[in-house]
Amino acid sequence: MRVIDWILDLIYPPRCAFCRRLLPDGVRGVCAFCEKKLPYVPHDAQQRSFKNIEKCLAPLYYEGSVRQSLHRYKFSSLTAYADIYSEFMGKCIDENGISCDIITWIPLSRRRLRKRGYDQAELLARLIARRQGLNCARLLKKLRDNPPQSGTGSPEKRRANVKGIYSCTEPELVKDKTVLLVDDIVTTGATLSEAAGVLKKAGAAGVYCAALARSAR
């Protein structure tokens, strides 16, 4: 362990990303209890289908400690969680036999990015790309700052809320390529479907999606 890590552990003892319990020496990211008891999506239910998307994967359900953890990650600047999240997502991708040519993410608007200081989906995408040995690139741009999907309401309203809000920034990187599109949470799939449609119009051969958590059992 580096000296700086040792000092930081003394000042800020490492805690489980999900339950916030103090972790034993040598354990990082997730405690033994959570590793066993997290709301895992059964393997045969990890793949979902949405419009414009070949397969959409998520290893965990968006509930309980997972929901609380993601809220801390997104709204309390606990960006270190991205490392453990990307491990869960990378394992899910591998176990489902998904392969792709390039990885990208669902981008925040400029205003929300300035306010938050980081893009939570970008952090996940770049870590997954590093683990998979693949190129990660910003392929999408958000054209306007629409209301959050979480407060929009019905699936129809969610689809309307994201209609036409993305454009492809690098069509030459997309053409004839299989793309993995990353986000933190998937609910109705409206956001991912809209973004995947933009990538396919730019020439993508196929779009797969991965998130840490999904909302519906």
C-alpha contacts under 8 A as a table, 3 or more apart, distances in Angstrom:
res1	aa1	res2	aa2	distance
1	M	5	D	6.40
1	M	6	W	6.63
2	R	5	D	5.21
2	R	6	W	6.37
3	V	6	W	5.03
3	V	7	I	6.22
4	I	7	I	5.12
4	I	8	L	6.12
5	D	8	L	5.06
5	D	9	D	6.06
6	W	9	D	5.13
6	W	10	L	6.39
7	I	10	L	5.15
7	I	11	I	6.40
8	L	11	I	5.07
8	L	12	Y	5.57
8	L	13	P	7.33
9	D	12	Y	5.00
9	D	13	P	4.49
9	D	14	P	6.20
10	L	13	P	5.74
13	P	22	L	6.74
13	P	23	L	7.69
14	P	22	L	6.03
14	P	23	L	5.76
14	P	28	R	6.75
14	P	29	G	7.76
15	R	20	R	5.02
15	R	21	R	5.25
15	R	22	L	4.36
15	R	23	L	5.20
15	R	28	R	7.57
15	R	29	G	7.08
15	R	30	V	7.63
16	C	19	C	5.67
16	C	20	R	4.62
16	C	21	R	5.35
16	C	22	L	6.44
16	C	23	L	6.22
16	C	28	R	7.30
16	C	29	G	5.40
16	C	30	V	4.49
16	C	31	C	5.40
17	A	20	R	5.91
17	A	29	G	5.64
17	A	30	V	5.71
17	A	69	S	6.24
17	A	81	Y	6.14
17	A	84	I	7.79
18	F	30	V	6.83
18	F	34	C	7.07
18	F	65	S	5.28
18	F	66	V	5.98
18	F	68	Q	7.30
18	F	69	S	5.14
19	C	34	C	7.20
19	C	65	S	6.03
19	C	69	S	7.76
21	R	31	C	7.37
23	L	27	V	5.94
23	L	28	R	6.76
23	L	30	V	7.74
23	L	31	C	6.20
24	P	27	V	5.59
27	V	30	V	7.55
27	V	31	C	7.38
28	R	31	C	7.67
29	G	81	Y	7.29
29	G	83	D	7.88
29	G	84	I	5.62
30	V	34	C	6.47
30	V	35	E	6.38
30	V	84	I	7.47
31	C	34	C	5.48
31	C	35	E	6.13
32	A	35	E	5.04
32	A	36	K	6.50
33	F	36	K	5.45
33	F	37	K	6.03
34	C	37	K	4.85
34	C	38	L	5.19
35	E	38	L	6.14
37	K	40	Y	7.99
38	L	60	L	7.47
38	L	65	S	7.70
38	L	66	V	7.51
39	P	60	L	5.71
39	P	61	Y	5.53
39	P	63	E	7.45
39	P	66	V	7.78
40	Y	59	P	5.91
40	Y	60	L	4.49
40	Y	61	Y	6.20
41	V	45	A	6.29
41	V	46	Q	5.87
41	V	58	A	7.29
41	V	59	P	5.33
41	V	60	L	5.11
41	V	61	Y	6.10
41	V	217	R	7.99
42	P	45	A	5.32
42	P	46	Q	6.31
42	P	59	P	7.92
43	H	46	Q	5.30
44	D	47	Q	7.19
45	A	48	R	7.32
46	Q	56	C	7.77
46	Q	57	L	5.35
46	Q	58	A	5.68
46	Q	59	P	6.27
47	Q	55	K	5.86
47	Q	56	C	5.45
47	Q	57	L	4.96
47	Q	58	A	7.39
48	R	55	K	5.76
48	R	56	C	4.99
48	R	57	L	6.52
49	S	53	I	6.45
49	S	54	E	6.51
49	S	55	K	5.36
49	S	56	C	6.07
50	F	53	I	5.40
50	F	54	E	7.51
50	F	55	K	7.49
50	F	56	C	7.43
50	F	189	G	6.35
50	F	193	S	6.31
51	K	193	S	5.47
51	K	197	G	7.97
52	N	193	S	5.65
52	N	194	E	7.85
52	N	196	A	5.69
52	N	197	G	5.39
52	N	200	K	7.47
52	N	207	V	7.19
53	I	56	C	6.92
53	I	193	S	6.50
53	I	196	A	6.39
53	I	206	G	7.27
53	I	207	V	5.31
53	I	208	Y	5.74
53	I	209	C	7.14
54	E	206	G	6.68
54	E	207	V	5.95
54	E	208	Y	5.46
55	K	207	V	7.76
55	K	208	Y	5.19
55	K	209	C	6.33
56	C	208	Y	5.93
56	C	209	C	4.48
56	C	210	A	5.68
56	C	211	A	7.87
57	L	92	C	7.25
57	L	93	I	7.23
57	L	209	C	6.13
57	L	210	A	4.71
57	L	211	A	6.30
58	A	61	Y	7.75
58	A	89	M	6.96
58	A	92	C	7.11
58	A	186	V	7.95
58	A	210	A	5.89
58	A	211	A	5.00
58	A	212	L	5.24
58	A	213	A	5.17
58	A	214	R	5.99
59	P	88	F	6.72
59	P	89	M	6.51
59	P	92	C	5.94
59	P	211	A	7.77
59	P	212	L	6.06
59	P	213	A	6.23
59	P	214	R	7.98
60	L	66	V	7.63
60	L	212	L	6.17
60	L	213	A	4.59
60	L	214	R	6.46
61	Y	66	V	7.31
61	Y	213	A	5.01
61	Y	214	R	4.98
61	Y	215	S	5.81
61	Y	216	A	7.20
61	Y	217	R	7.20
62	Y	66	V	5.82
62	Y	67	R	5.20
62	Y	185	I	7.41
62	Y	213	A	5.05
62	Y	214	R	5.27
62	Y	215	S	4.85
62	Y	216	A	7.81
63	E	66	V	5.56
63	E	67	R	4.83
63	E	68	Q	7.79
63	E	215	S	7.35
64	G	67	R	5.47
64	G	68	Q	6.46
65	S	68	Q	5.00
65	S	69	S	5.91
66	V	69	S	5.06
66	V	70	L	6.17
66	V	213	A	7.77
67	R	70	L	5.23
67	R	71	H	6.28
68	Q	71	H	5.14
68	Q	72	R	6.43
69	S	72	R	5.20
69	S	73	Y	6.22
70	L	73	Y	4.86
70	L	74	K	6.07
70	L	184	D	7.99
71	H	74	K	5.23
71	H	75	F	5.72
71	H	76	S	7.33
72	R	75	F	5.41
72	R	76	S	4.74
72	R	77	S	6.85
72	R	78	L	6.01
73	Y	76	S	5.94
73	Y	77	S	5.76
73	Y	78	L	4.61
73	Y	79	T	5.73
73	Y	81	Y	6.37
73	Y	82	A	7.78
73	Y	120	Q	7.60
74	K	77	S	6.31
74	K	78	L	7.32
74	K	79	T	7.83
74	K	120	Q	6.34
75	F	78	L	7.97
75	F	116	R	7.40
77	S	116	R	7.80
78	L	81	Y	6.10
79	T	82	A	5.72
79	T	120	Q	7.58
80	A	83	D	6.00
80	A	84	I	7.89
81	Y	84	I	5.58
81	Y	85	Y	6.18
82	A	85	Y	4.99
82	A	86	S	5.90
82	A	120	Q	7.78
82	A	123	L	6.40
82	A	124	L	5.67
82	A	127	L	7.71
83	D	86	S	5.31
83	D	87	E	6.55
83	D	124	L	7.54
83	D	127	L	6.94
84	I	87	E	5.12
84	I	88	F	6.60
85	Y	88	F	5.26
85	Y	89	M	6.27
85	Y	124	L	7.30
85	Y	212	L	6.42
86	S	89	M	4.96
86	S	90	G	5.78
86	S	124	L	5.68
86	S	125	A	7.90
86	S	127	L	6.21
86	S	128	I	5.64
86	S	212	L	7.80
87	E	90	G	5.11
87	E	91	K	6.12
87	E	128	I	7.64
88	F	91	K	5.36
88	F	92	C	6.32
88	F	212	L	7.17
89	M	92	C	5.06
89	M	93	I	6.18
89	M	128	I	7.61
89	M	210	A	6.98
89	M	211	A	6.82
89	M	212	L	5.84
90	G	93	I	5.07
90	G	94	D	6.20
90	G	128	I	6.04
90	G	131	R	7.47
90	G	132	Q	7.70
91	K	94	D	5.14
91	K	95	E	6.05
92	C	95	E	5.16
92	C	96	N	6.19
93	I	96	N	5.34
93	I	97	G	6.37
93	I	98	I	5.56
93	I	210	A	7.50
94	D	97	G	5.14
94	D	98	I	6.23
95	E	98	I	7.91
98	I	208	Y	7.89
100	C	103	I	7.49
100	C	177	K	7.68
100	C	178	T	4.95
100	C	179	V	5.63
100	C	180	L	6.14
101	D	134	L	7.01
101	D	135	N	7.53
101	D	177	K	5.88
101	D	178	T	5.22
101	D	179	V	6.04
101	D	180	L	7.84
102	I	134	L	6.17
102	I	135	N	5.26
102	I	136	C	5.89
102	I	137	A	7.40
102	I	177	K	7.28
102	I	178	T	6.70
102	I	179	V	5.17
102	I	180	L	6.36
103	I	125	A	6.55
103	I	126	R	7.93
103	I	129	A	6.44
103	I	134	L	7.14
103	I	135	N	6.30
103	I	136	C	4.65
103	I	137	A	6.45
103	I	179	V	5.71
103	I	180	L	4.70
103	I	181	L	6.10
103	I	182	V	7.47
104	T	122	E	7.48
104	T	125	A	6.15
104	T	136	C	5.70
104	T	137	A	5.49
104	T	138	R	5.83
104	T	139	L	6.15
104	T	140	L	7.82
104	T	179	V	7.22
104	T	180	L	6.25
104	T	181	L	5.12
104	T	182	V	6.19
105	W	121	A	5.79
105	W	122	E	5.70
105	W	125	A	6.11
105	W	138	R	7.13
105	W	139	L	7.73
105	W	140	L	7.52
105	W	181	L	5.06
105	W	182	V	4.43
105	W	183	D	6.00
106	I	121	A	6.34
106	I	122	E	7.58
106	I	140	L	7.13
106	I	181	L	6.98
106	I	182	V	6.31
106	I	183	D	5.73
106	I	192	L	7.47
106	I	195	A	7.30
107	P	119	D	6.95
107	P	121	A	7.05
107	P	122	E	7.20
107	P	140	L	6.67
107	P	141	K	6.41
107	P	142	K	6.26
108	L	112	R	6.14
108	L	113	L	5.81
108	L	119	D	6.28
108	L	142	K	6.55
109	S	112	R	5.30
109	S	113	L	6.03
109	S	141	K	7.87
109	S	142	K	5.36
109	S	143	L	7.19
109	S	144	R	6.41
109	S	145	D	5.42
110	R	113	L	5.08
110	R	114	R	6.13
110	R	142	K	7.84
110	R	145	D	7.73
111	R	114	R	5.25
111	R	115	K	6.29
111	R	145	D	7.08
112	R	115	K	5.04
112	R	116	R	6.03
112	R	145	D	7.61
113	L	116	R	5.21
113	L	117	G	5.49
113	L	118	Y	5.84
113	L	119	D	6.21
114	R	117	G	5.24
114	R	118	Y	7.67
116	R	119	D	7.54
118	Y	123	L	8.00
119	D	122	E	5.29
119	D	123	L	6.51
120	Q	123	L	5.37
120	Q	124	L	6.63
120	Q	184	D	7.21
121	A	124	L	5.18
121	A	125	A	6.16
121	A	182	V	6.26
121	A	183	D	4.91
121	A	184	D	5.77
122	E	125	A	5.01
122	E	126	R	6.10
122	E	182	V	7.77
123	L	126	R	5.40
123	L	127	L	6.31
124	L	127	L	5.28
124	L	128	I	6.12
124	L	182	V	7.27
124	L	183	D	7.71
124	L	184	D	7.74
125	A	128	I	5.19
125	A	129	A	6.05
125	A	136	C	6.95
125	A	182	V	5.79
125	A	183	D	7.92
126	R	129	A	5.05
126	R	130	R	6.17
126	R	136	C	5.96
127	L	130	R	5.07
127	L	131	R	6.27
128	I	131	R	5.09
128	I	132	Q	6.06
129	A	132	Q	5.03
129	A	133	G	5.73
129	A	134	L	4.87
129	A	135	N	6.19
129	A	136	C	5.83
130	R	133	G	5.09
130	R	134	L	6.44
130	R	135	N	7.97
131	R	134	L	7.93
138	R	141	K	7.80
138	R	169	T	7.33
138	R	170	E	7.68
139	L	168	C	5.57
139	L	169	T	5.14
139	L	170	E	5.35
139	L	171	P	7.63
139	L	173	L	7.86
139	L	174	V	7.74
140	L	166	Y	6.30
140	L	167	S	5.62
140	L	168	C	4.64
140	L	169	T	5.46
140	L	170	E	7.72
140	L	195	A	7.66
141	K	166	Y	5.47
141	K	167	S	5.33
141	K	168	C	6.36
141	K	169	T	6.33
142	K	145	D	7.46
142	K	165	I	5.64
142	K	166	Y	4.68
142	K	167	S	6.72
143	L	165	I	5.12
143	L	166	Y	5.69
143	L	167	S	7.05
144	R	165	I	6.08
146	N	161	N	6.74
146	N	162	V	7.25
146	N	165	I	7.91
147	P	151	G	7.58
147	P	152	T	7.29
147	P	161	N	7.32
148	P	151	G	5.97
148	P	152	T	6.81
149	Q	152	T	5.09
149	Q	153	G	7.76
149	Q	158	R	6.10
149	Q	161	N	7.39
150	S	153	G	7.36
152	T	157	K	6.23
152	T	158	R	5.84
152	T	161	N	7.47
153	G	157	K	6.11
153	G	158	R	6.64
154	S	157	K	5.20
154	S	158	R	6.24
155	P	158	R	4.96
155	P	159	R	6.21
155	P	188	T	6.36
155	P	190	A	7.41
156	E	159	R	5.21
156	E	160	A	6.30
157	K	160	A	5.02
157	K	161	N	5.99
158	R	161	N	4.99
158	R	162	V	6.61
158	R	188	T	7.99
158	R	190	A	6.25
158	R	191	T	7.88
159	R	162	V	5.56
159	R	163	K	6.15
159	R	190	A	5.17
159	R	191	T	7.26
159	R	194	E	7.84
160	A	163	K	5.15
162	V	165	I	5.60
162	V	190	A	7.28
162	V	191	T	6.12
162	V	194	E	6.83
163	K	194	E	6.67
164	G	167	S	7.83
164	G	194	E	7.64
166	Y	194	E	7.73
166	Y	195	A	6.28
166	Y	198	V	6.97
167	S	198	V	6.38
168	C	171	P	6.17
168	C	198	V	6.43
168	C	199	L	6.39
168	C	202	A	6.81
170	E	173	L	5.53
170	E	174	V	6.74
171	P	174	V	4.99
171	P	175	K	6.13
171	P	199	L	7.97
171	P	202	A	5.44
171	P	203	G	7.21
172	E	175	K	5.70
173	L	177	K	7.49
174	V	177	K	5.36
174	V	178	T	7.73
174	V	179	V	7.43
174	V	199	L	6.91
174	V	202	A	6.54
174	V	203	G	6.05
174	V	204	A	5.12
175	K	202	A	6.39
175	K	203	G	4.20
175	K	204	A	4.95
175	K	205	A	7.06
176	D	203	G	5.79
176	D	204	A	5.04
176	D	205	A	4.69
177	K	203	G	7.70
177	K	204	A	5.12
177	K	205	A	5.18
177	K	206	G	6.96
178	T	204	A	6.09
178	T	205	A	5.32
178	T	206	G	4.76
178	T	207	V	5.85
178	T	208	Y	7.67
179	V	204	A	6.95
179	V	205	A	7.89
179	V	206	G	6.27
179	V	207	V	4.83
179	V	208	Y	6.19
180	L	207	V	5.91
180	L	208	Y	4.81
180	L	209	C	5.43
180	L	210	A	7.16
181	L	192	L	7.74
181	L	196	A	7.58
181	L	207	V	6.86
181	L	208	Y	6.07
181	L	209	C	4.61
181	L	210	A	6.38
182	V	209	C	5.75
182	V	210	A	5.03
182	V	211	A	5.89
183	D	186	V	7.31
183	D	209	C	7.78
183	D	210	A	6.47
183	D	211	A	4.94
183	D	212	L	7.54
184	D	211	A	4.79
184	D	212	L	5.31
184	D	213	A	6.67
185	I	211	A	5.40
185	I	212	L	6.05
185	I	213	A	4.99
185	I	214	R	5.70
185	I	215	S	7.58
186	V	189	G	5.76
186	V	192	L	7.84
186	V	211	A	6.39
186	V	213	A	6.45
186	V	214	R	4.81
186	V	215	S	6.51
187	T	190	A	7.90
187	T	214	R	5.75
187	T	215	S	5.04
187	T	216	A	6.92
189	G	192	L	5.33
189	G	193	S	5.90
190	A	193	S	5.16
190	A	194	E	6.16
191	T	194	E	5.28
191	T	195	A	6.25
192	L	195	A	5.17
192	L	196	A	5.89
192	L	209	C	7.47
193	S	196	A	5.08
193	S	197	G	6.06
194	E	197	G	5.18
194	E	198	V	6.55
195	A	198	V	5.18
195	A	199	L	6.49
196	A	199	L	5.06
196	A	200	K	6.18
196	A	207	V	6.14
197	G	200	K	5.06
197	G	201	K	6.15
198	V	201	K	5.14
198	V	202	A	6.32
199	L	202	A	5.02
199	L	203	G	6.57
199	L	204	A	5.63
199	L	207	V	7.64
200	K	203	G	5.03
200	K	204	A	4.52
200	K	205	A	6.85
200	K	206	G	6.94
200	K	207	V	7.45
201	K	204	A	7.16
204	A	207	V	7.00
211	A	214	R	7.30
